[in-house]
Structures are given as structure tokens and as C-alpha cells.
Amino acid sequence: MLTSAQADRLSVRPSRQISRHLENCCLRISANVSYAQAEVDVDYLTGMRVPAKTQQRLVQSHDFAPPELSALEEVSVDGGKVRLRTPKGEPCQWKDYKAVVSDGAMVACYQQNDELAKWVNQQPLAMPLTCLGDGHDGVWNLVAQMGTGTERREVLDWYHLVENLNKVGGSKQHINQAEALLWQGKVDAVLTLFEPFKKKAAQNFCQYLRKHRHRILNYDYYQREQICSIGSGAVESGIKQIGRRIKISGAQWNEDNVPQILAHRCAYLNGMIGVQR
């Protein structure tokens, strides 16, 4: 048993059996691999065996505070999926979570969009705040909670816009012409081009353009003048990075644990595990 002086010197907190440094080693490793694999890796690297169940308890008991930014000018918003554990014999369930990325900082929440909006609104916001996303309603419902309408510049991701354009099919000439017009933000000209088409794909695309008209800007000008980003690639990359932990082979999560594992993974990706606050 450690004395109080020994515990202070080794940074072992009350009611803990491992040092702060070993705990941080466990948190960093288990942010990348399963708890069972983290047990093996920690033992190999440190010579200390920390069982998988203890690794999991460390994660569940830790407070992974989101980052604090000095300024927030631009956010990208997107969603990912996590597989939930279900009773034996029942099919697994996949449910959505949302993530926000700004200037390399990432925050993700499960079924708590208001918490993501709250984090954004607590940062010093630029005017206007640029918000990028694809065409999903869930993304823009979340964006609507950020800043105010007069402080927010909503931008439809250019690459998703082009992806939807190519679903129209038909003449390559028409597609190229429409893409060139959209690059200049000329929505009405594209509607005029496609509205005579009776194919469902063309009509769906026209409806998509009308819905997001206020989010389709002059991409050419905004990119050339470096006013803001025109794509939400940052958050899409972030979702993939989160998925490398929560979607490892065979991973299924108890629904109650999902918010903490998302916070854990984001804290690691943000370089905040082991950082003194």
C-alpha cells in the first residue's frame, strides 16, 4: 500500500490503483483499439497489466471536456453511424450521431444535437459564421441552432452538389453546362435548363436546388477570394477518423456508453488526452 507521500510523488489519486501517467497511456491506447487489445498493448509497452474491464471503466469515469477555441469562423457539420448492441437473436441497430469540425477541433454527440450547438455558441463567433454541410435535413436542423440567421452563412457542400447533379443522367453536355453554371452560383439558369425535362431524376434535382437555393453561392468567387471553404471535407474526414475506433471489427456498443466513447475518441483526435487543463 502506498503512503500519502508516495501517492503524491507518483500522481496516484485517491481511490485509484494506477498513476495518472499510466491512466493516460491506457486512455490513449484504448482510443484506438478495443479494450481487450488495449490490455495487451499496455502490458507490452509498460509491463503493467491493466485488464480490459478496468480500461473500460477508466474511459467511462473520465471527463473528456470539449476543446475551447480562441475564435470560430467556420464549422463543418455531418453525421455518422454507430452500431448498437441488441439482445441475443435480434438484428443489430445502426443509429446516427452528429459531429462538428472547426479549425481541426472535433466534437461529436449522440442524440444530443443541442449540446453540439451549445458548444459552438459558447465559442467566440465570427460574423458571419460559415456553416458547411451536405443536403441532409438533420445537418441543417443542427446548423439552424448555431449563431443567428443574420450571423450565419450557410454553404451547401460543392462536391455533394455535383454528386447530386450527376444523378440526373442524360446528356453529358447538359451536365457539364449545369456544373459550370452552378460553379458561378447561377441556380435560376440551371433550373431553366432542367425544368423542361420530365425524368424524375431531373425533377428531383430541381426540387433539391430550390430547397437549398440560399446555400448555393458563387463557388468560383468565394474560392478565388478565399472567403470561406466550399466543401465539408474536414468533417467527413473526421467522421472517418471516429469510425476507425467505433467501427472496428465486431464492435457493438451499449447505447448508454455511446456518448462517452465519442467524447473519448474526439479527445484523442484533438490531442487532449494527457494535457493538463
TORTILO-862122 format. One record per residue (C-alpha): x, y, z; residue number from 1. Coordinates in steps of 0.001 Angstrom, whole numbers, plus 500000, padded with zeros to 6 digits. Layout:
% TORTILO-862122
     east    north       up   resi
        X        Y        Z    NUM
...
***
This chain:
% TORTILO-862122
     east    north       up   resi
   500000   500000   500000      1
   501276   503473   499111      2
   501760   506176   501680      3
   500262   509620   501031      4
   503719   510985   500184      5
   504388   508155   497728      6
   500961   508627   496134      7
   501624   512357   495674      8
   505010   511701   494114      9
   503602   509113   491702     10
   500487   511235   490948     11
   498184   508464   492132     12
   494860   509983   493066     13
   492704   508818   495993     14
   490845   505533   495378     15
   492994   504844   492300     16
   495465   501998   491916     17
   497367   503323   488919     18
   499304   506515   488302     19
   497987   509399   486243     20
   500574   508688   483550     21
   499601   505010   483275     22
   495968   506037   483165     23
   496703   508423   480297     24
   498589   505643   478492     25
   495511   503438   478831     26
   493210   506204   477587     27
   495399   506934   474572     28
   495688   503296   473552     29
   492027   502399   474120     30
   491040   505407   471993     31
   492407   503468   469004     32
   491787   499782   469717     33
   489378   497552   471619     34
   489658   497382   475398     35
   490901   493796   475123     36
   493656   494850   472720     37
   494463   497858   474903     38
   495128   495462   477800     39
   497668   493592   475654     40
   499320   496748   474291     41
   499635   498483   477658     42
   501179   495349   479162     43
   503701   495120   476300     44
   504652   498801   476407     45
   504757   499368   480159     46
   504996   495945   481774     47
   501842   496774   483755     48
   498690   494701   483268     49
   495528   496787   483219     50
   492562   494455   482495     51
   490139   495249   479694     52
   487304   495873   482167     53
   489470   498386   484001     54
   490302   500052   480679     55
   486590   500424   480007     56
   485887   501782   483497     57
   488658   504357   483063     58
   487004   505634   479901     59
   483536   505714   481436     60
   484717   507574   484544     61
   486838   510185   482744     62
   485669   513709   481972     63
   486536   514411   478348     64
   485885   518138   478129     65
   485437   519549   474601     66
   488095   521950   473301     67
   487871   525693   473802     68
   488725   527812   470762     69
   490029   531364   470665     70
   487853   532101   467622     71
   485408   530210   465458     72
   484945   531365   461880     73
   483807   528202   460099     74
   482187   524900   461042     75
   481514   521758   459025     76
   478658   519514   460114     77
   477956   515903   459185     78
   476647   512662   460626     79
   477979   509169   461163     80
   476592   505841   462312     81
   477291   503630   465314     82
   476215   500012   465785     83
   474251   499353   468975     84
   474244   496126   470932     85
   470886   494357   470889     86
   469520   491335   472776     87
   470806   487983   471567     88
   468984   486803   468467     89
   467862   490273   467407     90
   469427   492104   464456     91
   471888   494877   465294     92
   470810   498504   465024     93
   472685   501353   463412     94
   471921   504826   464736     95
   473095   508302   463798     96
   475342   510719   465602     97
   476440   514203   464572     98
   479876   515794   464513     99
   481159   519344   464127    100
   484687   520207   462970    101
   486247   523663   463177    102
   489893   524545   462638    103
   490976   520961   463351    104
   488905   520677   466550    105
   486233   517982   466573    106
   483185   517434   468780    107
   480667   514592   468347    108
   477419   513885   470183    109
   474890   511061   470094    110
   471221   512082   470064    111
   472195   515437   471619    112
   472283   517977   468819    113
   471565   520754   471298    114
   474875   520002   473040    115
   476778   520421   469769    116
   475017   523713   469066    117
   475698   524817   472636    118
   479430   524109   472220    119
   479552   526151   469009    120
   477638   529054   470533    121
   479929   529145   473570    122
   482953   529890   471361    123
   483825   533418   470179    124
   481951   533507   466861    125
   482941   535364   463720    126
   480341   537415   461867    127
   479230   535811   459741    128
   479807   532252   460971    129
   480241   529993   457930    130
   478429   526643   458246    131
   479074   523918   455666    132
   477089   520745   455151    133
   475547   518376   452648    134
   471880   518261   451747    135
   470560   516253   454711    136
   467834   517900   456781    137
   469410   516707   460041    138
   472565   518679   459284    139
   470727   521933   458569    140
   468371   521495   461537    141
   471501   521457   463697    142
   473057   524405   461852    143
   469854   526393   462489    144
   470721   526348   466207    145
   474151   527918   465651    146
   474504   531670   465939    147
   471551   533538   464456    148
   470191   533878   460964    149
   471920   537237   460451    150
   475263   535924   461726    151
   475306   532677   459765    152
   476476   531949   456210    153
   475165   528538   455145    154
   477097   526832   452348    155
   475996   523693   450535    156
   478995   521438   450015    157
   480115   521817   446387    158
   481105   518180   445980    159
   477733   516902   447198    160
   476046   519369   444879    161
   477982   517978   441894    162
   477318   514418   443062    163
   473579   515095   443012    164
   473870   516812   439635    165
   475427   513698   438126    166
   472463   511608   439300    167
   470334   513442   436744    168
   471978   511473   433942    169
   471263   512176   430303    170
   473437   514294   428053    171
   476978   514879   429274    172
   476826   518253   427585    173
   473887   519314   429740    174
   475619   518070   432898    175
   478799   519991   432085    176
   476809   523105   431258    177
   474869   522866   434537    178
   478064   522325   436538    179
   479649   525427   435015    180
   476559   527476   435883    181
   476417   526154   439443    182
   480112   526952   439907    183
   479058   530568   439337    184
   476048   530192   441656    185
   473542   530612   438816    186
   470720   528483   440208    187
   467943   530024   438080    188
   469839   529268   434881    189
   470199   525608   435893    190
   466507   525398   436758    191
   465693   526804   433326    192
   467966   524168   431784    193
   466422   521178   433577    194
   462801   522110   434258    195
   461649   521052   430744    196
   462993   517543   431443    197
   460266   515118   432504    198
   462548   512464   434033    199
   462051   512038   437753    200
   465795   512421   438418    201
   465817   515857   436754    202
   462707   516999   438628    203
   464163   515788   441926    204
   467329   517766   441268    205
   465322   520911   440526    206
   463488   520457   443810    207
   466847   519997   445557    208
   468120   523265   444038    209
   465042   525199   445142    210
   465339   523837   448665    211
   468998   524840   449009    212
   468982   527932   446798    213
   470125   530218   449648    214
   473052   527869   450380    215
   474373   527782   446805    216
   476812   530647   446385    217
   479232   531752   443713    218
   481738   528994   444467    219
   484215   530323   441952    220
   484358   533768   443578    221
   484382   532516   447172    222
   487189   530067   446463    223
   489225   532501   444382    224
   488968   535227   447030    225
   489477   532662   449824    226
   486427   533988   451652    227
   485474   530590   453039    228
   485662   526880   452273    229
   483282   525432   449703    230
   483409   521803   450842    231
   482750   519946   454086    232
   485637   517525   453602    233
   487063   518323   457053    234
   484104   516873   458924    235
   483786   513939   456510    236
   487405   513086   457266    237
   486624   513486   460963    238
   483720   511050   460734    239
   486058   508508   459141    240
   488591   509048   461935    241
   485905   508466   464563    242
   484776   505378   462668    243
   488241   503837   462929    244
   487506   503306   466624    245
   483769   502838   466915    246
   483517   500643   463807    247
   486414   498275   464479    248
   485653   494676   463535    249
   482804   493299   465605    250
   482279   496451   467654    251
   478824   496892   469185    252
   478056   499439   471875    253
   475581   499727   474688    254
   473555   502801   473829    255
   474257   504417   477201    256
   478018   504223   476523    257
   477966   505790   473052    258
   478245   509464   474160    259
   481342   508684   476227    260
   483134   506659   473544    261
   482523   509511   471063    262
   483908   512026   473577    263
   486878   509719   474224    264
   487742   509335   470543    265
   487349   513066   469863    266
   489545   513954   472859    267
   492263   511716   471422    268
   491919   513177   467922    269
   492016   516681   469412    270
   495278   515840   471205    271
   493718   516462   474614    272
   494381   513191   476463    273
   497191   513728   478935    274
   497086   517512   478520    275
   496887   519380   481813    276
   493944   521782   481856    277
***
